[in-house]
Each structure stands twice: as C-alpha cells, then as structure tokens.
Amino acid sequence: MDQIIPNESANQSNKVEKEVTIFINGSAEQVNKGEMTYEEIVTIAYPDFPQHPERNYSVKYKKGDNQKPEGILAPGGKVKVKNGMQFTVNQTGQS
C-alpha cells in the first residue's frame, strides 16, 4: 500500500514571510518584511526594554521606504521596514 506524503515545502512557501536585513546600531538583524513597532526595534537594541518601560529611547531611521526614507519613530509608532534600512536607537533618560 502506497502512503501519500503531503508536499510540505509547497505548503511552507505560502506561510513563510519574506525576511529582510535591517541594521540597528550597526548590527545586522533578520526581520520579517512589513511593519515594525517602536517597541520591537527598541527591544532588539536593548533586550531589557520590556522590563523597564520607564526608560525613554530615541529611534531614528534612514534608507527607509520611498514614501518616508528617513525620520524619527516615536513610542507607539510603527514603520515599514525594507532591506538595508538603518536604525539608531539611543537611551535618552527616564520619564
């Protein structure tokens, strides 16, 4: 009796999101293409951020989407990421 095995690679190709390489404080990071939040970007730069929400950070970006290639990302904000985009995240003090 022949066993039918589903083609998992075909199923996975529909589920896999495209990844892009972005740079946060000079370090290359692989992330899913699409939008990223201020909180996600700061957490990559400062992994203890979720435990210290009282800390404030400035997030600047460049080489972004053609609609807004550079700017400042505020808390609660989000930005569309693209391959090669650069972020600078600095702690600015406490609120």
C-alpha positions as a Markdown table, in Angstrom:
| # | Residue | x | y | z |
|---|---|---|---|---|
| 1 | Met | 0.0 | 0.0 | 0.0 |
| 2 | Asp | 1.4 | 3.4 | -1.0 |
| 3 | Gln | 1.4 | 6.1 | 1.5 |
| 4 | Ile | 0.7 | 9.7 | 0.3 |
| 5 | Ile | 3.0 | 12.2 | 1.9 |
| 6 | Pro | 1.9 | 15.9 | 1.6 |
| 7 | Asn | 4.4 | 18.2 | -0.1 |
| 8 | Glu | 5.4 | 20.2 | 2.9 |
| 9 | Ser | 7.7 | 22.5 | 1.1 |
| 10 | Ala | 4.9 | 23.7 | -1.1 |
| 11 | Asn | 2.7 | 24.4 | 2.0 |
| 12 | Gln | 5.5 | 26.2 | 3.8 |
| 13 | Ser | 6.3 | 28.5 | 0.9 |
| 14 | Asn | 2.8 | 30.0 | 1.3 |
| 15 | Lys | 3.3 | 30.6 | 5.0 |
| 16 | Val | 6.9 | 31.9 | 5.1 |
| 17 | Glu | 7.1 | 35.6 | 5.2 |
| 18 | Lys | 10.0 | 37.2 | 3.4 |
| 19 | Glu | 12.8 | 38.4 | 5.6 |
| 20 | Val | 14.9 | 41.5 | 5.2 |
| 21 | Thr | 18.1 | 42.6 | 6.8 |
| 22 | Ile | 18.0 | 45.8 | 8.8 |
| 23 | Phe | 20.7 | 47.4 | 10.8 |
| 24 | Ile | 20.1 | 48.5 | 14.4 |
| 25 | Asn | 23.0 | 50.5 | 15.9 |
| 26 | Gly | 25.3 | 48.9 | 13.3 |
| 27 | Ser | 24.3 | 45.3 | 13.9 |
| 28 | Ala | 22.6 | 43.3 | 11.1 |
| 29 | Glu | 19.3 | 41.8 | 12.1 |
| 30 | Gln | 17.0 | 39.5 | 10.1 |
| 31 | Val | 13.3 | 40.5 | 10.5 |
| 32 | Asn | 10.1 | 39.8 | 8.7 |
| 33 | Lys | 9.3 | 42.2 | 5.9 |
| 34 | Gly | 6.4 | 44.6 | 6.7 |
| 35 | Glu | 5.9 | 46.9 | 9.6 |
| 36 | Met | 7.8 | 47.0 | 12.9 |
| 37 | Thr | 6.8 | 48.9 | 16.0 |
| 38 | Tyr | 8.9 | 51.3 | 18.1 |
| 39 | Glu | 8.8 | 48.7 | 20.9 |
| 40 | Glu | 10.1 | 45.9 | 18.7 |
| 41 | Ile | 13.0 | 47.9 | 17.4 |
| 42 | Val | 14.0 | 49.2 | 20.8 |
| 43 | Thr | 13.8 | 45.6 | 22.2 |
| 44 | Ile | 16.3 | 44.4 | 19.6 |
| 45 | Ala | 18.7 | 47.2 | 20.6 |
| 46 | Tyr | 18.0 | 47.0 | 24.3 |
| 47 | Pro | 16.7 | 43.5 | 25.2 |
| 48 | Asp | 15.8 | 44.6 | 28.8 |
| 49 | Phe | 13.4 | 47.3 | 27.5 |
| 50 | Pro | 10.2 | 45.3 | 28.2 |
| 51 | Gln | 11.3 | 45.1 | 31.9 |
| 52 | His | 12.0 | 48.9 | 32.0 |
| 53 | Pro | 9.2 | 50.8 | 30.3 |
| 54 | Glu | 10.0 | 53.9 | 32.3 |
| 55 | Arg | 13.1 | 54.4 | 30.1 |
| 56 | Asn | 12.9 | 56.6 | 27.0 |
| 57 | Tyr | 14.7 | 56.0 | 23.8 |
| 58 | Ser | 15.1 | 58.0 | 20.6 |
| 59 | Val | 14.8 | 55.9 | 17.4 |
| 60 | Lys | 16.0 | 57.5 | 14.1 |
| 61 | Tyr | 15.9 | 55.7 | 10.8 |
| 62 | Lys | 17.3 | 56.2 | 7.3 |
| 63 | Lys | 17.2 | 54.3 | 4.0 |
| 64 | Gly | 13.6 | 53.6 | 4.5 |
| 65 | Asp | 10.6 | 53.2 | 2.2 |
| 66 | Asn | 10.3 | 55.7 | -0.7 |
| 67 | Gln | 7.3 | 57.3 | 1.0 |
| 68 | Lys | 9.4 | 58.3 | 4.0 |
| 69 | Pro | 13.1 | 57.4 | 3.6 |
| 70 | Glu | 14.2 | 58.9 | 6.9 |
| 71 | Gly | 12.6 | 60.1 | 10.1 |
| 72 | Ile | 12.1 | 59.6 | 13.9 |
| 73 | Leu | 10.0 | 56.8 | 15.3 |
| 74 | Ala | 8.0 | 57.8 | 18.4 |
| 75 | Pro | 6.7 | 55.5 | 21.1 |
| 76 | Gly | 3.6 | 53.7 | 19.9 |
| 77 | Gly | 4.6 | 54.3 | 16.3 |
| 78 | Lys | 5.5 | 51.9 | 13.5 |
| 79 | Val | 7.4 | 52.0 | 10.3 |
| 80 | Lys | 7.5 | 49.8 | 7.2 |
| 81 | Val | 10.9 | 48.1 | 7.0 |
| 82 | Lys | 12.9 | 47.3 | 3.9 |
| 83 | Asn | 16.2 | 45.6 | 3.2 |
| 84 | Gly | 19.2 | 47.7 | 4.2 |
| 85 | Met | 17.2 | 50.1 | 6.4 |
| 86 | Gln | 19.3 | 51.6 | 9.2 |
| 87 | Phe | 18.1 | 52.4 | 12.8 |
| 88 | Thr | 19.9 | 54.3 | 15.5 |
| 89 | Val | 18.5 | 53.7 | 19.0 |
| 90 | Asn | 19.8 | 55.7 | 22.0 |
| 91 | Gln | 18.6 | 55.8 | 25.6 |
| 92 | Thr | 17.5 | 59.4 | 26.4 |
| 93 | Gly | 16.9 | 59.1 | 30.1 |
| 94 | Gln | 13.9 | 58.4 | 32.4 |
| 95 | Ser | 10.5 | 59.8 | 32.1 |
